[in-house]
Amino acid sequence: MNINPSSPVSISVVMCTYNGDKYLEQQIDSILCQTYPIHELIIQDDCSTDRTVTIIEAYQKRDPRVKLYINEAPLGFNYNFSSAFAKAEGEYIASSDQDDIWRPDKIEILMNHAKNHSLLFHNSYLFTMDIQQTMGKKNKSNVLYNELYLLMKPYVPGHECFFHRNILPIFQQAVKQENNISYDSLLMLAAVVSGPIEFIDEGLVYWRRHPQATSYHTEQKYNAWEGLQTALKSLSNRLQRNVTKRYFQAVSSYPFRQKYTIRTIRYMKTGSIVGILKACCVCCIQHKQLYPHTRFLQSCIKSFFTPLYFIRDCSKFAIH
């Protein structure tokens, strides 16, 4: 993955669209006008019924870097991205939503940090309509990205990911088992087992937030007691346990380095209450990997409940 500074590195941007005509032009313009020129903008449309395809076709006529693919039948959000990545030619690939706005120097800044990283991810500014009125940055500066944390607490959206194409074979291993598995969670896991990853604490994308979006509603807030109660109740939800089981079965082939990560996966993929509780014990012992910035007792309790939090919260989007 070493980069030769004397020759430019080819960058592919992959965008998936579905009925996105309202904000699409603003996003495409922000990508094509990057200070570090991209090699191609691959857009794979999932059977839109509005003007999305017409807009893309107009860009395609003006700029040969725009490459449009239209699915014969709807693939769904996750599999649309997972299959579109396979069409990318660039050495590095950036994932893009259809309705955000990129900072013009996003790719340039990421390339300055690329070195031999398997993946870089960056911060985002949250906004609804006007990028001059943001709601602050999405991530704190002290984010964690060790393999156990990324496994049990997936939090990085795809539009923040910039990765080397070498991670794609590992990435696709899980996709072959579960087409609709969370593509952005897989990107982080495939990258962390492939080489070094790094967080760039700069808001390089203005991330448009829609109240009706799936990700908007998965961030439900609980007080401490409610959180523990709802987490315990999730054990009785067979549907959510089954989704969790399938997710961990799909990622179990990844070459994780840490024994405690491998044990956690082994227990979680059973889908049984006993197996999940064993995973709770492993996470409790490894509490410094999950909650290093909290007091000892609080860290242990939160870590013990982390597998239950996964069932309660992450099963809603892990396979969707």
VENVEN-V91963 format. One line per field, one symbol per residue. phi: phi as a letter, one per 40 degrees, with the letter a starting at -180 (. if undefined). psi: psi as a letter, one per 30 degrees, with the letter a starting at -180 (. if undefined). burial: 1 if it has 16 or more other C-alpha atoms within 10 Angstrom, else 0. A space follows every 10 residues. Layout:
phi = ???
psi = ???
burial = ???
//
This chain:
phi = .cbcccbccc bbbbbbbafb ccbcccccdc ccbccbccca bcbbcbgcbb cdcccccccc ccbcccbbbb ccadbgdccc cdccdccccc cbbbcbccbc bcccbdcccc ccbcfbccab bbcbccabbb ccbcbgccbc cbcbaccccc ccbcaccdcc cbbcccccdc dcdccccbdc cdccccdccc cccbicbacb cbccbcccbb dccdccccbc bbcdcccccc cccccccccc ccccdccccc cccccccccc cccdcdcccc gccccccccd cccccccccb bcbbcdcccc cccdcddccc ccbcccbdba
psi = gkkjffkkkk kkkkkkljhg fegeeeeeef efgkfjklel jkkjkhhlgb geeeeeeeee efjffkjkkk kelkfleefe eeeeeffkfl ekkkkklfga kkkfgeeeee fffebgkfkk lllkkkleej ffilgalekl fhlkhleeee efikfjleff kjlkfffeee efeeeeejeg kjeeeeeeee efffaklkkj ikjfkjjkkk ffkefeffhk klleeeeeee eeffffjeee eeeeeeefee fffkikekef eeeeeeeefe fleeeeeeee eeeeehfffe ifglleeeee eeeefeeeee eeeffffej.
burial = 0000000010 1111111111 1011101101 1101011111 1111111100 0110010010 0000111100 0000101111 1111100111 1111111111 1111111011 1001001111 1111111000 1000001010 0001111111 1111111111 1111111101 1111100111 1111111111 1111001011 1111111100 0000000000 0000001100 1101100001 1111111111 1101010001 1101111111 1100111111 1111011111 1000000011 1111111111 1111111111
//
